[in-house]
Amino acid sequence: MNKTNLIFKEVLEKIEPPKETIKFIEDSLDDFLKKINKKIKSSKIKAEVFIGGSFAKKTVIKKDYYDLDIFVRFDKKYKDENLSELTFKLLKGIKNILKIHGSRDYYRVKLSPDFFIEIIPVLKVKTPKESENITDLSCSHVKYINKKIKSQKILDDIKIAKAFCHANNCYGAESYIGGFSGYALELLVYHYKGFSKLLKEIVKSKDKIIIDTEKHYKNKRIILMDLNSSKLISPIILIDPTHKQRNALAALSNETFEKFKKSAKQFLKNPTTKFFEIQKTDLEKIKTQAQKNKFEFILIESKTNKQEGDVAGSKLLKFYKHLTIEIEKYFEIKNKGFNYNHKQSARYFFTVKKKKEILFNGPDIKDKSNIKKFKSQHKKTFIKNKKIYAKEKIDFTINEFIKKYKTKNKKIIKEMYVRGLKVLD
């Protein structure tokens, strides 16, 4: 065994969920399915239950908490807008239900502190053309993976790929992550016939990667012509084997892809188990390093009233990016970070160096009214190439800047759905 294979073997042992955890999940699931199937029968609703996600595909890995997808497949006679209501009717009497808003509302049932089930209403379709929502294709995803992947080696490599992406903050198709979904990783590892080959191919890639495992198209040129432009933005175009007009990696951002590529390159150069272990941000270490370099450090917490999950995470990330741009006007950002707690708040840290002075561009010298306004805002101005400018020294700290920003930009903060912004350190 070479070094990489030994590392994979060690990682696999660490990421296998404990047998007692799997037993608890299986027993809880069995009990839940009995209840919901009984409700389907007594209510005379034409529907069936389908287990999805990594549990169904045997690619689940050890996590702090486990979520299991259950799809309630409704007969096509039901209207799309009624599916969520019908699902709630089937869940009546079950405790700890939370409604999650989405393109089609679904429900989350908490069965223990570290295990919950998501019940997702879908239409029972025979072909992708009949689907009215992306979730309607989920059952075909499970069937495809279970039909194609029989090799335990490939299943193990999928688990290793998931652990790698989790550890390197690249896992999840949510918009605030812009990463690899579980299904996309399953398709990639299957296509490249292993995780090592996947890493090598991604590292050596220079152009957009286009993958069509089932050869739905004659060539790459036709893919680029046939797909909707919104599905061509991502750095990898992964044609969904179950639906030729869907890019299974449409949510992958260039930023996350580059992060994955960098980690892959480092791992291939010097393989260690640390690439599969979630590294917590050591804020004290970052703060100490900032002080050593005579930089300023700030830790900020923001809150939103938007629904926890993808919606809240996206709003908080958008505000973080906005705040970064505002800070960059006056400070050089040496280090920064975003951490979303999967609820309704996030923390941002910045290590900054104050700029000596900044240049403000003013109006053309012929614009008398705006020149007067510009001069009232700046003490020292000068004219160059028939335009007025101003230079100002930065005489405030990052903490003072944030306080001033909060006072001056209450409207913007509110419009970005941020309902709390405070300095923690």
Secondary structure as GFF3:
##gff-version 3
##sequence-region A 1 425
A	DSSP	alpha_helix	3	15	.	.	.	ID=ss1
A	DSSP	alpha_helix	19	43	.	.	.	ID=ss2
A	DSSP	beta_strand	47	51	.	.	.	ID=ss3
A	DSSP	alpha_helix	53	57	.	.	.	ID=ss4
A	DSSP	beta_strand	66	74	.	.	.	ID=ss5
A	DSSP	three_ten_helix	80	82	.	.	.	ID=ss6
A	DSSP	alpha_helix	83	91	.	.	.	ID=ss7
A	DSSP	beta_strand	97	100	.	.	.	ID=ss8
A	DSSP	beta_strand	106	112	.	.	.	ID=ss9
A	DSSP	beta_strand	115	123	.	.	.	ID=ss10
A	DSSP	three_ten_helix	128	130	.	.	.	ID=ss11
A	DSSP	three_ten_helix	134	137	.	.	.	ID=ss12
A	DSSP	alpha_helix	138	148	.	.	.	ID=ss13
A	DSSP	alpha_helix	152	167	.	.	.	ID=ss14
A	DSSP	alpha_helix	182	192	.	.	.	ID=ss15
A	DSSP	alpha_helix	195	204	.	.	.	ID=ss16
A	DSSP	beta_strand	209	211	.	.	.	ID=ss17
A	DSSP	alpha_helix	220	226	.	.	.	ID=ss18
A	DSSP	three_ten_helix	229	231	.	.	.	ID=ss19
A	DSSP	beta_strand	236	240	.	.	.	ID=ss20
A	DSSP	beta_strand	243	247	.	.	.	ID=ss21
A	DSSP	alpha_helix	254	269	.	.	.	ID=ss22
A	DSSP	three_ten_helix	273	276	.	.	.	ID=ss23
A	DSSP	alpha_helix	283	292	.	.	.	ID=ss24
A	DSSP	beta_strand	296	304	.	.	.	ID=ss25
A	DSSP	alpha_helix	310	328	.	.	.	ID=ss26
A	DSSP	beta_strand	331	340	.	.	.	ID=ss27
A	DSSP	beta_strand	345	354	.	.	.	ID=ss28
A	DSSP	beta_strand	357	364	.	.	.	ID=ss29
A	DSSP	alpha_helix	368	377	.	.	.	ID=ss30
A	DSSP	beta_strand	381	384	.	.	.	ID=ss31
A	DSSP	beta_strand	387	393	.	.	.	ID=ss32
A	DSSP	alpha_helix	398	408	.	.	.	ID=ss33
A	DSSP	alpha_helix	410	415	.	.	.	ID=ss34
A	DSSP	beta_strand	418	423	.	.	.	ID=ss35
###
